[in-house]
Each structure stands twice: as C-alpha cells, then as structure tokens.
Amino acid sequence: MSREIDYRSAGVDLDRGEREKAGFRGLLESTRDERTLSKLGLFGGLYAVPTGVLDPVLVSSTDGVGTKLKVAFLAGIHDTVGRDIVNHCVNDILVQGARPLFFLDYLAIGVLAEGVVHSVVRGVAEGCRENGCVLLGGETAQMPEFYPAGEYDLAGFVVGIVPRDRILDGSAVRAGDVLLGLPSSGLHTNGYTLARKIVFDASGLGVDDPFPGLGATVGSALLRVHRSYLHVLLGELERGSIRAMAHITGGGLPGNLPRSLPTGLGAEIRASSWTVPPLFRALQELGSVRDDEMFRVFNMGVGMVVVVPCAEADLVLARLRGSGEDAWVLGSVVEESGVHFI
Amino acid sequence: MSREIDYRSAGVDLDRGEREKAGFRGLLESTRDERTLSKLGLFGGLYAVPTGVLDPVLVSSTDGVGTKLKVAFLAGIHDTVGRDIVNHCVNDILVQGARPLFFLDYLAIGVLAEGVVHSVVRGVAEGCRENGCVLLGGETAQMPEFYPAGEYDLAGFVVGIVPRDRILDGSAVRAGDVLLGLPSSGLHTNGYTLARKIVFDASGLGVDDPFPGLGATVGSALLRVHRSYLHVLLGELERGSIRAMAHITGGGLPGNLPRSLPTGLGAEIRASSWTVPPLFRALQELGSVRDDEMFRVFNMGVGMVVVVPCAEADLVLARLRGSGEDAWVLGSVVEESGVHFI
C-alpha cells in the first residue's frame, strides 16, 4: 500500500543505527579499565567508585564542540572533534583538582552518513584513552530535519574524582600568588562563530586555502585539537603545589580567570609576558577586531592558567619546563577584583 | 570603522548569555542537597559520594529529547521537555538498580530568544526536584547557523548510585519469571519523527487541532511528559523483589526487553493483556503503519517492564496497584531468545 508510512521513510533508520552501535563495541572496549562493570548495550554504564580516595567528591562537567564542527564539516574531517570535546571536558574538571574517571558523548546527526558516526566516536575513544578515562556510554540520536546531511552536534559529559581536601575552589588563593600561563594549541573550542565569519565570510577564504602567514591551510589551522592539560599538571596537583586553575574557554582570560579567584581578589596580567600566536593576530587583522573583543572571545594563546604560591613559583615553573611544557609567568593575584592587563 | 567584526554581530551574545546564566542560579539552588559542594559558575560541579552505600557503583546515562522538540517549538511550550529528558535519563539508570544523584543538561540554541532558555532550564530543574536529584551543572551553547531562531537541541546526563550487590544486569533472570507492565504516559521521547510525519505531513493536522478521537489537541497529546518510574519502583528495588527491568524507549518492546535478559532467554508477551492506548491506534490508522513497525518504533502503552520471580509476582503486583500504579502481568520469561507476541 503506497500510503503506508514507516520510520525509515520518515528519515530514521533503526537497523543502520544498530549496526553503527555494534561498530562502537571495540572503541568502547579500548577504553575500559578494571572498574568498568558494564558492557555496551545496557541502559546505563556501570563504574565502581575507586577505593582509596579519602572522602571522595565527584566532579562533573558538560560541554559541546560548538561551531568548530562547521569547520570539520567543510574539511570532511570527523576524527578530531571527539578529542576536542574529551580534552575540553577533562580540563574543566582538572581545574577543580579532579582526574577523570569516565566520559559519555551525545551525538545528534541528521542522516547516518557512511563512516561519519564511526569517525566521530573513534575520536572520542582516542581522546578518552589519551586522558586515561573510560568511554562508559553515549547516545547517537538520528534527528532528520534538525541537521542537514553530513552535519551533527556533539556534546560530552565527564565525571572525575578528587579527595575532598584537595578540591580547588579558589579559597586557597592569596594576593601575591603567581599566575603561570600554559600555551593553547590553537583556538581550542571557542570563538568559532567569529573566526568562521572572519575567515570564510569576510575574507572569502576556503577551507583548503593557505591561512595568511601561517604556513598551514585554513582547515588545519582551525581544526587544531584542543589540548588536554591533564598529564602535564597531574603531578603538580598530587604534589599540592597548585592553589587554583582556570581553563580559558568562552569569555577568554577576563571571563574565566575570575571564576578561579575568591571574591575581592583579581588578576594582573603582563601582556608583554607572551607572544600572541600568529593565528590570533591574523584573525584580528582580517576582521579588524578590537583588542578587548579578541581577548574576550579567544584564548589568545593562553589555554590554562595555574595559580601557585609566590615562594613556589620558580620551582613549579622549572618542573613544568623540565617536562617540556612551555609555561611562563603570566602575572599575579592582586587585591583588586577583575582582570587587569598591564 | 564599519568593517569591524565582533562576536555579537557574528550571532553570539556573551553578555546576554551571562545574564541568562545568572537567571539559572535560583533554579539550580532549588535542587541542591547536602552533598552538593559547588556553586554555579565553577568549571565543574562538585558532589560528595554518598557514604553508607556498600561497594558503591556509579551508573550513568545520556540521552536527548529527540524530535519531540519540534512539537514543543510548534506549540511554543518549552517547560515540559526538560522534565522529559530528566525522567528519561532517570529511568535509564533505574533499570540497572540505581537511584539518581545528579544531572547535567546540554542545551544548544541558535538565538537566545527571550524566556526560552529559562523555560527549558526551569523544566529541567523541576524534573530534577521530582526525582530528588541535583541539577549540578549544564551548558547553554549559542550556535547560530546550527539552529534556526526559536529552535534548540536538549540532551541530558545523569549519574546515579547502586550498591554493587544490588546491580540489575539481567544475570538474576530465570525462565518462568513474570514480566509486569507499567503504563507509559504517552509516546515518551521516542518515535516522534514518524509521529510528526503522520500527524503534520500526511494528515495535515496543526498543533492546536483536536487529535482525532482523543479529546485533546495534537500539541498536548504529543507533548505529554515522559513519566519517571523512580518513586513507584524504588520501594520494590530496596526490597530486592526485582530481578531486571527494561525501559521501553527507541526500538520498542522488541528492541529493549532483550537488553535486560541474559543470553538464551527471551520474552513471551500476551498481546491481549493490555489495551493499546488510543493515541497509538490513531497514529497507526492515520499513517497506515504496519503492526510490527508500530511495536518497533513506539512503546504502545508499555513504558517500563519489571521482571520478578513467579512466586512473588502476585505480591509485587498487589503492592504496585495498592500504591496507585496500574501495573499488569504482561507475559513471562521463556527459554527461547527474542520477544514473542502470543
């Protein structure tokens, strides 16, 4: 009967969805650890609370990749955005002092295009392995009419753990503490609506064109993976030498540094202490963007800020540099709230 | 300078985003409990692991509202989808034996339309309060170009807890066990791409039109909130009378019941044991949908299936009915895998 309607003709292919899901099995298995109690296919993922953590506190965060995804669509590269979102979420709980336990992804897609879902989830699994966290579950939602063919949205959720007396909530920060800057690997996952407008709309560049002055294509410059700061900072965290941290995401330094400081204290940033990477300078020039807008939208080369006691700053800096991290003294904590560039 | 580009002209309004966020404070506060250690604005939410749970296991799940959202957009009703997603996620971990601890939402929106974000998050907070779980955090992503004005995607993420010896993973199920059915409250959050195609496209109905034979408008029939089974089943869980549970979501009874049964066992369902609600029958008739397709896409009036030992079935049923739940004997566990309708 020709009027008969079924789910597939409405745009949702349950069989294909099941096949895609079966393809995730190996990816999820590759991230398992000894506390993972569930197998793929249960309604919820099971994870035993680690023993030996005194007064354990769970730390959880969620975020999306944002419109960086549009660059991935243009470039046809789908295996980096998963690493972006895992690293982003891991950094967000790291700044409270937590190490990640497990991660779940939410992938909403219009049409199940061949290989795209698998590439995305492969990137998520790779990100999880890199951060030593378990990909405990996820959802792939087929949502025709929400997303055009080949497009999708990707969000992530992470749960980590920290002993209660090691939580970083800003309360330990004192005026005179030193702010150490750690370099970003690119735009990370913020400011892409502005960056794409500048690059693709205002400048008329294509994703395969060379990015002016960068020696890289537009696509590869904009898709650089949001780095994770877990491994470089975990040792310092365990040592107890860190008083607070700020992950520099949407809102930039002025929007994120105050989130890590107690009421009444602020940050003084020495603008001359680092060279803003060429990618940001090129974006600013191409778009004639004001300085303050650049610093509010982009990380400007500073991906993470670590607050340490003044007396320990040199030692921490030396250890970070010794491990290959290009950290520097970015500024200090002052008794005037807000972020002040000097 | 007229060529100057800023984030706002690119479609992202950081100030407004901050104001919306400030409006969430009261909503999050309304869900706090004594183990919630964080306040709004930190990078990650902090939640102390409950003490007194022997060998505690975390159970986590993520899901989206799916294209039920399109009905909410048409109806201009944004405060029910949040309850949908909380209840959906809570049910998904309940079937492993877990009670919820905390929830996070991911809301991706094209343009911050007046009141819409607040309505959505208010619904999420209400859902959290109803399930006694904390709204620990969330993300509101402004993604112009992804979503038209007034449209958004909404996903949720829940973490619950269960003592290790109380995990329901299907291993306790035996042939001869009884399947109890619990009624759904409507389509819950599945099958909306097909339902919308039938109702809006094929039948030409509008969201404010009466739904044929239902005594309700199309909008109110399709937006009925996905119910939570937490409160009605928590007592039985604690009593240890439940061997397994299946939340009937995408894939229907045939797709979800086997997820709760051990390999080699199946389910025999007495089709005459319940009356499929008029909403499903009307959809089937309007769309000339085949029987097997209906059962694969929709819950058909069965929102949750509970597996109990045969000897305890009458007692459990009596207690559920005594608490006002319209449960019934749906079928039994048999030694033939798959789901068999008799």
Interface residues (C-beta under 8 A of the other chain):
Chain A: M1 R3 E4 I5 D6 Y7 S9 A10 G11 V12 L14 L37 S38 G41 L42 F43 G44 G45 L46 Y47 A48 V49 D55 P56 V57 L58 V59 S60 S61 T62 D63 G64 G66 T67 L69 K70 N91 D92 I93 V95 Q96 A98 L101 F102 L104 D105 Y106 A108 L136 G137 G138 E139 A141 Q142 M143 P144 E145 F146 Y147 E151 D153 A155 F157 V159 G160 R164 I167 D169 G191 T193 L194 K197 I198 A202 A246 H247 G250 G251 G255 R259 G287 S288 V289 R290 E293 R296 V297
Chain B: M1 R3 E4 I5 D6 Y7 S9 A10 G11 V12 L14 L37 S38 G41 L42 F43 G44 G45 L46 Y47 A48 V49 D55 P56 V57 L58 V59 S60 S61 T62 D63 G64 G66 T67 L69 K70 N91 D92 I93 V95 Q96 A98 L101 F102 L104 D105 Y106 A108 L136 G137 G138 E139 A141 Q142 M143 P144 E145 F146 Y147 E151 D153 A155 F157 V159 G160 R164 I167 D169 G191 T193 L194 R196 K197 I198 A202 A246 H247 G250 G251 G255 R259 G287 S288 V289 R290 E293 R296 V297
